[in-house]
Amino acid sequence: MNTVGIIGLGYVGLPLAVAFAEQGCEIVAIDLDHRRVRMICEGRSYIEDVPSQRLAAVADRIKAATGPAALADADAVIVCVPTPLSANREPELGPLVDAARALAGVLRKGQLVVIESTTYPGTTRERLAPVLEESGLAAGRDFNLVFSPERVDPGRTDFTLRNTPKVLGGLTPACAERARALYGMVCDQIVEVSSPEAAELTKLLENIFRSVNIALVNEMAMLTDRMGIDIWEVVDAAATKPYGFMRFEPGPGMGGHCLPVDPFYLAWRAREFDMSTEFIELAGKVNQQMPYHCVAKAQRALNDAGLPVNGARIAVLGVSYKAGVGDIRESPALKIIELLRALGGDLRYHDPHVPALPELALDSLPLEEALADADLALIVTAHPGVDHDLALRSAKVVLDLRGVTRRDRNPPAHVVRL
């Protein structure tokens, strides 16, 4: 593969573009966001997992643009566009279908097309292949078509594109063989499954597994709150079992581009087969309720200190969906801020990775300023390097939703844990 096209330059697409460029490939990088295209052309990264120095080192091999015309020159094209949920929590395949339609306009014989965007089983074969075949070419005969789910965990350094096994399923064995050759340049281990549907479902199972287990421990946290038992002590103790238990920790809810979304893709698809995936949907509902539980706990914590929520100065520490990154997609912090503001709280926040929340008309304040005269410090995302002990010293009440204070079995009276 001499030239690789990438459609969608977010947390999945940009690392792929850089990785293939580092292997000597010429990259055609396509994104509708003019800002992203401009920054790539300048050798500046907007993704934490790709330092600007690393991007700049291969910038001469990456040609970024907003239109698809140059994709005609690519040997392989990888599609990495978002697959969100609609307002009714149903699959929104508009961006994916639009990308396929744009690609169909320039598709040529012999190209390999790989879909990495997470979706329900059957999407590649039933929805995308017909769109791509509007080019006049036949999938599996004139061009190769494969689904290979992304496995990106933003901010993680122990498992990267190189050492994370790469799952792929081709429309035909020949399609899979082409994809194996492509990803073999940047991945050490390839896991081939029998079909695109199997690969699509593999991705959903991975994330539903996490969703269900997070929902379980979150429900346990709500129960232990009523029972007066420390959930963190229980999790720590259970995790000492060397078999049959995998540690999951409670929190304010799920965020990011996968876990809050993917279970609903499978639940929606299952209904087409006259089946209700009650277990999966229940896990999603439990996790969606966590911000409301956290707000109720904040109300009680303030109440116990003789303070009303209305007019309380509330400092939210961390608003991205996970520690160490600036991604706010589906972040439970946003819902918590909205709910507390609706109750009359005076909200401010500190997050070294998220400089502003324009939709909430808030800017990140220095930690000392955010905590000044704070009635409540709410630890929502525990970013490394943030002095959470300052919150313990500064705020009248501290609500720890991430277990930052669990090292202390007997925390000060003004510290409350999830």
Order of alpha helices (4+ residues) and beta strands (2+ residues): beta-alpha-beta-alpha-alpha-beta-beta-alpha-beta-alpha-beta-beta-alpha-beta-alpha-alpha-alpha-alpha-beta-alpha-beta-beta-beta-alpha-beta-alpha-beta-beta
